[in-house]
């Protein structure tokens, strides 16, 4: 039944998706029973009740179809989610009709992955020419890129005998970031050993860096009068900038295919994402190096998004022990003296070393 239902929902041959509710099953069973009981009885009352029940079913189908006409669901605006977290997303439904309102409408996005959970957005009434906004809750079972097939508009109006739905095509993809966990103090202390030091760029330090032409707003105390006397313009001294070295998260996204399969690598990916977000929120410059690519060091929310986007689609490399060692050799720290946090996949999950 699951495969038939999945084919029914994903097939374009059926423009309307119809399913029975609990009340609808009872009404259909009663109608069938009345039809069988009325055969060769000559009881007009039974025929009348049987015809009334069939009329209710037909009227329910006609009104539910009319209730879905002229409705439009806007596509998803948020294209980034987090794995294993119910995320509320605002959905907007527009009623294009000119006269009659729409009642009891539900809307939700339809994805190809059957493992995700969706709580639809509900609209009690949509007036003609108006729109409504409600929250839809979505939960993704794992990280990755999920294909969106379309937006579903559904209704059980008027009698809740059936639920009629229509899929509005809206092909898109949603990037699901790995889950973020609180960073343990033991792991966090590994990257806290670096203090502020001189960097080979101009800044507001104390060590002499060089000289340049005077600019409006410079401190007059830094003017070099002897060198300025031999030039047509004044010059000032510059100082080296003070700051800490960047932090690089080194992730070995490979496993030798033990009893845990790809699970330890997935745990390591979540550990790397949690560490990167933790230090970026602390104001650090963080970069990422993996066996399948890297992200240059940076800071701020944009850098967090770049790292999480990379980790969302990072492949799990299944190899033998020699291949695993070769991949680990490729995961090298940068040559700028950055602090390093290692994250590797083991049978007991991701570990930092």
Buried (B, 14 or more C-beta within 10 A) or exposed (E): EEEEEEEEBBEEEEEEBEBEBEEBEEBBEEBEEBBEEBEEEEEEEBBEBBBEBBEBBEEBBEBBEBBBEBBEBBBBEEEEBBBEEEBEBEBBBBBEBEEEEBBBBBBBBBBEEEEBEBBBBBBEEBEEEEBBEBEBBBBBBBBBEBEBBBBBBBBBBBBBBBBBBBBBEBEBEBBBBBBBBEBEEEBBEBBBEBEEEBBEEEBEBEEEBEBEEBEEEBEEEEBBEEEBEEEEEBBBBBBBBBBBBBBBBBBBBBBEEEEBEBBBBBBBBBBBBBBBBBBBEBEBBBBBBBBBEBBEBBBEEEBBBBBBBBBBEBEBBBBEEEEBEEBBEEBEBBEEEBBBBBBBBBEEBBBBE
